[in-house]
Amino acid sequence: YDRYTHQFLIGTLVAAIPLFMLSSKMNLRDNVFSLWGQKHSLVIYLYHPIIYEVMRIFGSRFFPDYLGDINKFTPIIGLALTLLFSIVLEKTFPTIFNVLNGKIAVKKNLKYV
């Protein structure tokens, strides 16, 4: 059983339930993290496996001796890179960002007769 490619840990469940209960009771003002969550969470969820695969290929090619150490921080690095990719994509190519984010409806000026 490889410790880096596991699917589910008991600690995940133990941490997730209290965090869910805490976050459902909190009422915070909007901040940069909540705005990023609203705009970029779907892109992060859908495309983080691609970023992880690129990181794995890049890491095994250029840092083979440190791959074990790098794998410990893969979730944090992957989240940061995917968020960065999403923000850059939104700023530079908003149409592509909207399509990747599921906003593919086209607004048309329709006249009602």
ROKEDREN-135999 format. One record per atom (N, C-alpha, C, CB): residue number from 1; residue in three letters; x, y, z. Coordinates in steps of 0.05 Angstrom, whole numbers, plus 5000, padded with zeros to 4 digits. Glycine has a CB too. Example, Ala and Ser with C-alpha at 12.3 -4.5 7.8 and 13.67 -1.06 7.14 Angstrom:
BEGIN
   num   residuo     c1     c2     c3
     1       ALA   5264   4886   5156
     1       ALA   5246   4910   5156
     1       ALA   5264   4934   5156
     1       ALA   5226   4911   5181
     2       SER   5257   4955   5142
     2       SER   5273   4979   5143
     2       SER   5258   5001   5157
     2       SER   5282   4988   5114
END
This chain:
BEGIN
   num   residuo     c1     c2     c3
     1       TYR   5017   4976   5000
     1       TYR   5000   5000   5000
     1       TYR   5018   5025   5000
     1       TYR   4981   5000   5025
     2       ASP   5018   5039   4978
     2       ASP   5035   5063   4976
     2       ASP   5023   5086   4992
     2       ASP   5038   5071   4946
     3       ARG   5039   5099   5007
     3       ARG   5029   5120   5025
     3       ARG   5023   5146   5010
     3       ARG   5049   5126   5047
     4       TYR   5031   5149   4985
     4       TYR   5025   5174   4970
     4       TYR   5001   5171   4951
     4       TYR   5049   5183   4955
     5       THR   4994   5147   4944
     5       THR   4972   5144   4925
     5       THR   4947   5132   4938
     5       THR   4981   5127   4901
     6       HIS   4944   5136   4963
     6       HIS   4921   5125   4978
     6       HIS   4895   5139   4968
     6       HIS   4924   5129   5008
     7       GLN   4873   5127   4972
     7       GLN   4847   5138   4963
     7       GLN   4832   5151   4987
     7       GLN   4831   5117   4950
     8       PHE   4834   5139   5010
     8       PHE   4818   5149   5033
     8       PHE   4832   5142   5059
     8       PHE   4790   5137   5032
     9       LEU   4834   5161   5076
     9       LEU   4845   5157   5102
     9       LEU   4824   5163   5124
     9       LEU   4871   5175   5106
    10       ILE   4826   5149   5146
    10       ILE   4807   5154   5168
    10       ILE   4810   5182   5178
    10       ILE   4811   5133   5191
    11       GLY   4834   5192   5179
    11       GLY   4839   5220   5188
    11       GLY   4824   5240   5171
    11       GLY   4868   5225   5188
    12       THR   4820   5234   5146
    12       THR   4805   5252   5128
    12       THR   4776   5255   5139
    12       THR   4805   5241   5099
    13       LEU   4764   5233   5146
    13       LEU   4737   5233   5156
    13       LEU   4736   5248   5183
    13       LEU   4726   5205   5159
    14       VAL   4755   5242   5200
    14       VAL   4756   5254   5227
    14       VAL   4759   5284   5224
    14       VAL   4779   5242   5243
    15       ALA   4774   5294   5205
    15       ALA   4778   5323   5202
    15       ALA   4755   5336   5186
    15       ALA   4805   5328   5187
    16       ALA   4744   5321   5167
    16       ALA   4724   5333   5150
    16       ALA   4698   5340   5164
    16       ALA   4718   5315   5126
    17       ILE   4689   5322   5181
    17       ILE   4663   5326   5195
    17       ILE   4663   5351   5212
    17       ILE   4655   5302   5211
    18       PRO   4683   5354   5230
    18       PRO   4683   5379   5246
    18       PRO   4688   5404   5230
    18       PRO   4705   5377   5267
    19       LEU   4704   5403   5209
    19       LEU   4708   5426   5192
    19       LEU   4682   5434   5177
    19       LEU   4730   5421   5171
    20       PHE   4667   5414   5168
    20       PHE   4641   5420   5156
    20       PHE   4622   5432   5176
    20       PHE   4629   5394   5144
    21       MET   4620   5422   5200
    21       MET   4603   5432   5220
    21       MET   4611   5461   5227
    21       MET   4603   5415   5245
    22       LEU   4637   5466   5230
    22       LEU   4646   5493   5237
    22       LEU   4640   5512   5214
    22       LEU   4676   5492   5243
    23       SER   4646   5504   5190
    23       SER   4642   5523   5168
    23       SER   4613   5528   5162
    23       SER   4655   5512   5143
    24       SER   4595   5509   5168
    24       SER   4566   5514   5164
    24       SER   4555   5534   5184
    24       SER   4551   5488   5165
    25       LYS   4568   5537   5207
    25       LYS   4559   5555   5228
    25       LYS   4571   5583   5226
    25       LYS   4564   5544   5255
    26       MET   4593   5585   5211
    26       MET   4608   5611   5210
    26       MET   4595   5629   5189
    26       MET   4637   5607   5203
    27       ASN   4594   5655   5195
    27       ASN   4584   5674   5176
    27       ASN   4605   5696   5174
    27       ASN   4556   5686   5186
    28       LEU   4621   5695   5153
    28       LEU   4643   5713   5149
    28       LEU   4637   5732   5126
    28       LEU   4669   5698   5144
    29       ARG   4650   5755   5126
    29       ARG   4647   5774   5104
    29       ARG   4663   5762   5080
    29       ARG   4658   5802   5112
    30       ASP   4657   5772   5057
    30       ASP   4672   5764   5033
    30       ASP   4701   5773   5035
    30       ASP   4659   5775   5007
    31       ASN   4719   5756   5028
    31       ASN   4747   5763   5027
    31       ASN   4759   5750   5001
    31       ASN   4762   5753   5052
    32       VAL   4785   5752   4998
    32       VAL   4797   5743   4974
    32       VAL   4794   5713   4970
    32       VAL   4827   5750   4974
    33       PHE   4794   5698   4993
    33       PHE   4791   5669   4991
    33       PHE   4763   5661   4982
    33       PHE   4798   5656   5017
    34       SER   4743   5675   4993
    34       SER   4715   5668   4985
    34       SER   4710   5676   4956
    34       SER   4695   5682   5003
    35       LEU   4722   5697   4947
    35       LEU   4719   5705   4918
    35       LEU   4733   5685   4900
    35       LEU   4731   5733   4914
    36       TRP   4757   5676   4908
    36       TRP   4771   5656   4893
    36       TRP   4755   5630   4892
    36       TRP   4799   5650   4904
    37       GLY   4742   5623   4914
    37       GLY   4726   5599   4915
    37       GLY   4702   5601   4897
    37       GLY   4717   5594   4944
    38       GLN   4689   5624   4896
    38       GLN   4666   5627   4879
    38       GLN   4674   5626   4849
    38       GLN   4653   5654   4884
    39       LYS   4696   5638   4842
    39       LYS   4704   5639   4814
    39       LYS   4719   5615   4804
    39       LYS   4721   5664   4809
    40       HIS   4736   5603   4821
    40       HIS   4756   5584   4811
    40       HIS   4753   5556   4822
    40       HIS   4783   5594   4818
    41       SER   4734   5551   4839
    41       SER   4733   5524   4852
    41       SER   4727   5502   4831
    41       SER   4712   5524   4873
    42       LEU   4709   5507   4812
    42       LEU   4703   5486   4793
    42       LEU   4727   5480   4775
    42       LEU   4679   5495   4775
    43       VAL   4741   5501   4767
    43       VAL   4765   5497   4750
    43       VAL   4786   5481   4766
    43       VAL   4777   5524   4741
    44       ILE   4790   5488   4791
    44       ILE   4809   5474   4808
    44       ILE   4801   5444   4810
    44       ILE   4811   5487   4836
    45       TYR   4776   5440   4816
    45       TYR   4766   5412   4819
    45       TYR   4769   5396   4794
    45       TYR   4737   5413   4828
    46       LEU   4762   5408   4771
    46       LEU   4763   5392   4746
    46       LEU   4791   5388   4735
    46       LEU   4746   5407   4726
    47       TYR   4809   5408   4738
    47       TYR   4834   5406   4724
    47       TYR   4858   5402   4741
    47       TYR   4838   5432   4709
    48       HIS   4855   5398   4768
    48       HIS   4878   5392   4785
    48       HIS   4892   5366   4778
    48       HIS   4870   5393   4814
    49       PRO   4877   5345   4769
    49       PRO   4892   5320   4761
    49       PRO   4912   5325   4738
    49       PRO   4872   5299   4753
    50       ILE   4906   5343   4720
    50       ILE   4924   5348   4698
    50       ILE   4949   5362   4709
    50       ILE   4911   5366   4677
    51       ILE   4946   5381   4728
    51       ILE   4968   5394   4740
    51       ILE   4985   5374   4755
    51       ILE   4959   5417   4758
    52       TYR   4972   5356   4770
    52       TYR   4987   5335   4785
    52       TYR   5004   5318   4766
    52       TYR   4968   5318   4801
    53       GLU   4992   5311   4743
    53       GLU   5007   5294   4724
    53       GLU   5031   5309   4712
    53       GLU   4988   5284   4702
    54       VAL   5027   5334   4706
    54       VAL   5049   5350   4696
    54       VAL   5071   5353   4717
    54       VAL   5039   5379   4687
    55       MET   5063   5357   4742
    55       MET   5082   5358   4764
    55       MET   5097   5332   4767
    55       MET   5068   5365   4791
    56       ARG   5083   5309   4764
    56       ARG   5096   5283   4767
    56       ARG   5117   5279   4745
    56       ARG   5075   5261   4766
    57       ILE   5109   5286   4720
    57       ILE   5128   5283   4697
    57       ILE   5151   5301   4700
    57       ILE   5113   5288   4671
    58       PHE   5146   5327   4707
    58       PHE   5167   5346   4710
    58       PHE   5186   5339   4733
    58       PHE   5155   5374   4715
    59       GLY   5174   5330   4756
    59       GLY   5190   5323   4779
    59       GLY   5207   5298   4774
    59       GLY   5172   5318   4802
    60       SER   5196   5278   4761
    60       SER   5211   5254   4756
    60       SER   5234   5258   4735
    60       SER   5193   5231   4747
    61       ARG   5230   5278   4718
    61       ARG   5250   5283   4698
    61       ARG   5273   5301   4709
    61       ARG   5238   5296   4674
    62       PHE   5265   5321   4724
    62       PHE   5285   5341   4732
    62       PHE   5295   5338   4761
    62       PHE   5274   5368   4728
    63       PHE   5278   5326   4778
    63       PHE   5286   5323   4807
    63       PHE   5281   5294   4816
    63       PHE   5269   5342   4824
    64       PRO   5293   5274   4803
    64       PRO   5288   5246   4811
    64       PRO   5297   5239   4839
    64       PRO   5300   5228   4792
    65       ASP   5318   5252   4849
    65       ASP   5329   5246   4875
    65       ASP   5311   5258   4898
    65       ASP   5357   5257   4878
    66       TYR   5296   5278   4892
    66       TYR   5280   5292   4912
    66       TYR   5250   5286   4909
    66       TYR   5285   5322   4911
    67       LEU   5243   5267   4892
    67       LEU   5215   5262   4886
    67       LEU   5199   5255   4911
    67       LEU   5212   5240   4865
    68       GLY   5210   5239   4929
    68       GLY   5196   5232   4954
    68       GLY   5190   5256   4971
    68       GLY   5213   5212   4969
    69       ASP   5209   5274   4973
    69       ASP   5204   5299   4988
    69       ASP   5184   5317   4975
    69       ASP   5230   5314   4993
    70       ILE   5185   5319   4949
    70       ILE   5166   5336   4934
    70       ILE   5138   5325   4936
    70       ILE   5174   5338   4904
    71       ASN   5135   5298   4936
    71       ASN   5108   5286   4938
    71       ASN   5094   5293   4964
    71       ASN   5111   5256   4935
    72       LYS   5109   5299   4985
    72       LYS   5096   5306   5010
    72       LYS   5080   5333   5007
    72       LYS   5116   5309   5032
    73       PHE   5089   5350   4990
    73       PHE   5077   5376   4987
    73       PHE   5061   5379   4961
    73       PHE   5099   5397   4987
    74       THR   5056   5357   4947
    74       THR   5042   5357   4922
    74       THR   5014   5370   4925
    74       THR   5039   5329   4911
    75       PRO   4998   5364   4945
    75       PRO   4972   5377   4946
    75       PRO   4973   5407   4949
    75       PRO   4956   5366   4970
    76       ILE   4991   5417   4964
    76       ILE   4993   5446   4967
    76       ILE   5004   5459   4942
    76       ILE   5011   5454   4991
    77       ILE   5025   5448   4931
    77       ILE   5036   5458   4906
    77       ILE   5016   5456   4883
    77       ILE   5062   5444   4899
    78       GLY   5002   5433   4882
    78       GLY   4982   5430   4861
    78       GLY   4959   5449   4863
    78       GLY   4971   5401   4862
    79       LEU   4950   5454   4887
    79       LEU   4928   5474   4891
    79       LEU   4938   5502   4882
    79       LEU   4919   5475   4920
    80       ALA   4962   5509   4891
    80       ALA   4973   5536   4884
    80       ALA   4976   5539   4853
    80       ALA   4999   5541   4898
    81       LEU   4987   5518   4841
    81       LEU   4991   5520   4812
    81       LEU   4965   5520   4796
    81       LEU   5008   5496   4802
    82       THR   4945   5504   4805
    82       THR   4920   5504   4792
    82       THR   4905   5530   4795
    82       THR   4902   5480   4802
    83       LEU   4906   5541   4820
    83       LEU   4894   5568   4824
    83       LEU   4908   5589   4808
    83       LEU   4895   5575   4854
    84       LEU   4934   5588   4806
    84       LEU   4949   5607   4790
    84       LEU   4941   5605   4760
    84       LEU   4979   5603   4793
    85       PHE   4940   5580   4751
    85       PHE   4931   5575   4723
    85       PHE   4903   5586   4718
    85       PHE   4931   5545   4717
    86       SER   4885   5582   4737
    86       SER   4858   5592   4734
    86       SER   4856   5622   4734
    86       SER   4840   5580   4756
    87       ILE   4871   5635   4751
    87       ILE   4871   5664   4753
    87       ILE   4883   5676   4727
    87       ILE   4886   5674   4778
    88       VAL   4906   5665   4718
    88       VAL   4918   5676   4694
    88       VAL   4900   5671   4670
    88       VAL   4946   5662   4689
    89       LEU   4887   5648   4669
    89       LEU   4869   5642   4647
    89       LEU   4845   5661   4647
    89       LEU   4859   5613   4648
    90       GLU   4835   5668   4670
    90       GLU   4813   5686   4672
    90       GLU   4820   5714   4663
    90       GLU   4802   5688   4701
    91       LYS   4844   5723   4670
    91       LYS   4853   5750   4662
    91       LYS   4861   5752   4633
    91       LYS   4877   5758   4679
    92       THR   4873   5731   4622
    92       THR   4884   5733   4594
    92       THR   4864   5723   4574
    92       THR   4909   5718   4592
    93       PHE   4850   5701   4580
    93       PHE   4831   5690   4561
    93       PHE   4804   5685   4574
    93       PHE   4842   5663   4549
    94       PRO   4788   5705   4579
    94       PRO   4764   5702   4594
    94       PRO   4743   5683   4580
    94       PRO   4751   5729   4599
    95       THR   4743   5683   4554
    95       THR   4724   5665   4540
    95       THR   4731   5636   4545
    95       THR   4724   5671   4510
    96       ILE   4757   5629   4543
    96       ILE   4765   5602   4549
    96       ILE   4760   5595   4578
    96       ILE   4795   5598   4541
    97       PHE   4766   5613   4596
    97       PHE   4761   5609   4624
    97       PHE   4731   5603   4629
    97       PHE   4769   5633   4641
    98       ASN   4713   5618   4616
    98       ASN   4685   5613   4620
    98       ASN   4676   5586   4609
    98       ASN   4669   5635   4606
    99       VAL   4687   5578   4587
    99       VAL   4681   5552   4576
    99       VAL   4691   5529   4594
    99       VAL   4693   5548   4547
   100       LEU   4715   5532   4604
   100       LEU   4726   5512   4622
   100       LEU   4712   5512   4649
   100       LEU   4756   5516   4626
   101       ASN   4700   5534   4656
   101       ASN   4686   5537   4682
   101       ASN   4656   5530   4679
   101       ASN   4689   5565   4693
   102       GLY   4647   5522   4655
   102       GLY   4620   5514   4651
   102       GLY   4601   5535   4643
   102       GLY   4610   5501   4675
   103       LYS   4611   5559   4639
   103       LYS   4593   5582   4631
   103       LYS   4595   5584   4600
   103       LYS   4602   5608   4644
   104       ILE   4579   5568   4587
   104       ILE   4580   5568   4558
   104       ILE   4556   5581   4544
   104       ILE   4583   5540   4548
   105       ALA   4538   5592   4560
   105       ALA   4514   5605   4549
   105       ALA   4523   5631   4535
   105       ALA   4493   5610   4571
   106       VAL   4510   5636   4513
   106       VAL   4516   5660   4497
   106       VAL   4493   5679   4501
   106       VAL   4520   5653   4467
   107       LYS   4500   5704   4509
   107       LYS   4480   5724   4513
   107       LYS   4474   5737   4486
   107       LYS   4488   5745   4534
   108       LYS   4448   5738   4480
   108       LYS   4440   5751   4455
   108       LYS   4419   5772   4461
   108       LYS   4428   5730   4435
   109       ASN   4420   5793   4446
   109       ASN   4400   5814   4449
   109       ASN   4375   5806   4433
   109       ASN   4411   5842   4440
   110       LEU   4355   5797   4446
   110       LEU   4331   5789   4433
   110       LEU   4309   5810   4437
   110       LEU   4321   5762   4444
   111       LYS   4295   5816   4415
   111       LYS   4273   5835   4417
   111       LYS   4247   5819   4418
   111       LYS   4273   5854   4393
   112       TYR   4231   5826   4437
   112       TYR   4205   5813   4439
   112       TYR   4185   5829   4423
   112       TYR   4197   5810   4469
   113       VAL   4170   5816   4406
   113       VAL   4150   5830   4390
   113       VAL   4123   5828   4402
   113       VAL   4150   5818   4361
END
